[in-house]
Amino acid sequence: MSAFFRVNNDVGTIFLEADDEKDAEMKARQACPSIREIKSVARMSEVEVAEEKIQTILHEISVMGANDYEFPTIQHILKSLRAGEIEPREAVRQVQAIRNSKQDYH
């Protein structure tokens, strides 16, 4: 069964899906051949994966500009996620809906 991993290396950090730590290291080296040193490989929880996805979407939204309500709403979703009040998939779905409505508006 695969899981999500964070692979820290001399080039940066890579997030990927793999079967285990060794598989994650191999996939990271395939994705970025310039890696010379793997510093750490860590399995990520569902909440951490959701947080990473939400942070990526938050960056996309920030580039769009005119963020009157989006940031406070997303911060509330992140707080609810971290408190266990909302499931990770639902948190990501809600943030994706905010991004999608913003894309439809522009």
Buried (B, 14 or more C-beta within 10 A) or exposed (E): EEBBBBBBBEBEEBBBEBEBBEBBBBBBBEEBEEBEEBEEBEEBEEBBBBBBBBEEBBEEBEEEEEBEEBEEBBEEBBEBBEEEEBBBEEBBEBBEEBBEEBEEEE
